[in-house]
Amino acid sequence: MLNGKGRLGLATLACVSLAFAISTTPAAAWNRGSVQTFALIPSGFPMVEGLTVGPDGKVYSPTFNPTGSPPSQLFTFDPQGHLLKQVNITGSSPAMLGLAVIPGTVNALLVIDFGAGQVLAVDPTNGNASPCITLPQANQGKSGLNGITFDAAGNIYVSDSFEGIIWRWSPKEGGKLCGEASAWVTDPLLLPFNNNKPPQSVPPFGANGIEFNKAGDAMFVANTAIDSIVKIPVMGATSTTGGTPGTPVVFTNSINGADGLMLDSDDNIWVAANQADEIVVVDPTGKAIAKLGDFDGVNHGVTNGLLFPASPAFSPDGKWLYVTNLELDLRTIDITQSVDSEWAAQVTQHSIARLGARIPSKADMRSDD
């Protein structure tokens, strides 16, 4: 209102200014939280891509160096990030990807040997390894084995980034832990092409991270090249038998470089967006409910924050999310550079990051309500 001299009173002007400021505040800005360096890979050793956490809280990660020399290394860290063990993975190629602790064990591992197109059974205490999951002869030399998971019945599933296949091996049906996998699902939505046609997108990996929801009636698959999450319905799954897959569908889109993924106890999907340097969390409807972490430069050869994040895994108590920083300069594998390539070229010591596994509440976000 005007005062006696035809001007706004100071108190009224202050209220108007405050109201204007509130009305122009951005809506629902993400609270990205703090990213810590959980562990450093020993100096001079290659980058790491895969990561898993044992029931005792130990963190395992193997090296990925497709242009290097065998064998790969396997690192074991305690829950505080201290290096407990470093071993050669016997008989391995130089390029290892996803890995998982075998259900019912404390630290027996299955590790994907991407370079050799097979899955190895690995003892992390000494590096002794032997072929476990193999592919049919017709698929050998064509595959891009990448992510690994289990269903409630203990069946083993492996994603194939190049052939658009989810492979399956059933220890119960086969009568032993290891054997030749069969194609469980083959679908164009799992290929690194749009509409099943070249050119490949970047990075040129189709089916990548895989995991089932709590009910076991759906598998979710990250397609890195297409920036999507694919949902595969599963019928008739029980704790003793595997289910029958339905037709894959696109669950959600536009996660830039969707790589590894994990589901929490509420079936929210936590996805490493390797080309956006962040973790994207989507709810069971496919809606983004959080974007966590960010890249904050390279300091003395070490990444601050996230740089080409690849494989997420929760701590046993669910309080922490561990994430490998792949820090891959795509030019080193004959792919046109991405926006992160020159940053990745500055990294001289590779790392694993850690951030709180907490989805910001509405109170953490700014709102124009």
PyMOL commands that set and color helices and strands:
alter all, ss='L'
color gray80, all
select helices_A, chain A and resi 10-23+137-139+171-174+188-190+330-333+341-344+362-364
alter helices_A, ss='H'
color red, helices_A
select strands_A, chain A and resi 35-40+52-53+59-62+73-77+83-88+96-101+109-113+118-122+129-134+145-150+156-160+165-169+179-180+182-186+193-194+197-200+207-212+218-223+228-235+244-245+249-252+258-263+269-273+278-282+288-292+295-299+302-305+309-314+320-325+351-356
alter strands_A, ss='S'
color yellow, strands_A
deselect
rebuild
show_as cartoon
